[in-house]
């Protein structure tokens, strides 16, 4: 199991007794490490002297097979569910290594009761709101922020292992790929403030519908600490169901009709201007993020920050200084051509929002969209509807790439007489057409947007095209 462990924080070492206590495990043959354990890893490639290698087990892999290898690399401690005979390594035997990782994360979280924790979930916008909150809170005090996609039942405890006494805040992004996952991770992080951004169609296949998605994400509210605050979207079509799941007395809403909302919105090519209204006052600002959806993300970030005790001026400063994560509407110029890299991931809502951002750009506008995954039985219909909606926008060419490109093109054809959408099964075929487009419009300013689900690797197609310049 290769989970990113890249960290810039000072890790707190573990004693053998702490590991035993946290995991409810036992040391095999009473062989106990004599030195502190500097870090806990699930990636065998990086294990070395001073580490503890935690051997996860999945349907198609068993990292216990890598224990002999990490021993050769100098790693002296392994956390396993079954002992390995005749191996020169200290072995902590636990009932389930996946659950042991959760126990370790929860143990570390309990060690810092002074820590103020925000937990957030939603179908789209989680990464951007997380980055906005990181910008706001890190200006106040040291803050731990979920890195990359470490937001599941393995990633959340891996992030908690990075906590140290310097941290005053933590922003934890919680994802859900199955019912009960957020219940598990929210209990682990013990948030003071928690909330849902929206209920969309991401992971539609896993939950059988939006009702199931709403129930799964609403699990986050059950674990808000006493006197904590629940954050709810005021303008979501699932607002009533979300609000019904809240158990906290204190709550703060965001969006149209909410406690925190934006007015006088002006959408610019790469930013937006608006007046931000809150219960403690209002301010005008220019947000360095494009698109109406990012205005809504700023509303949400403001509500979370206010609930954790941050002042309005500090919030504004943090929003103005915030930066998008890699692969999230990053604007890249090469000669007179704009490439918008939004390849980090995609769902139907975020694909529509990105297309709107492209309409604000200059010149000949080309949208290159890969497949959206995890939609289950609704995949064909969702891609059809996406093509239908995007065909109404002021875009010059739309290029659909992947297994559902035909459905996307069919949706566009059902709604528009314009033949400006082209379907390709492979990136190689799409690249040939893109190169032709550039040749045809070489004396014209052009703007490209690339977006798709993570598994489509649309950044590869974008890079291949940029290399042709």
Secondary structure, DSSP 4 states (H G I P E B T S, - for coil): --------SPPPPB-HHHHHHHHT-EEGGG---SS-B-EEES-GGG--TTEEEE--B-SS-BGGGGHHHHHHTT--EEEESS--TT-SSEEEE-S-HHHHHHHHHHHHHHT-TT-EEEEEE-SS-HHHHHHHHHHHHTTTS-EEE--TT--STTHHHHHHTT--TT--EEEEE---SSTTHHHHHHHHH--SEEEE----STTHHHHTSHHHHHHHHGGGGGGPPTT-EEEEESSSTTHHHHHHH---SEEEEESTTSSBEEEEEEE-SS-EEEEEEETTEEEEEEESS-SHHHHHHHHHHHHHHHHTT--HHHHHHHHHH--PPTTSSEEEEETTEEEEEE-S---HHHHHHHHHHHHTSSSEEEEEEE---S-GGGHHHHHHHHHHHHTTSS-SEEEEESTTHHHHHHHHHTT-S---EEEESSHHHHHHHHHHHHHHTTTS-EEEEEE--GGG-HHHHHHHHHTT-
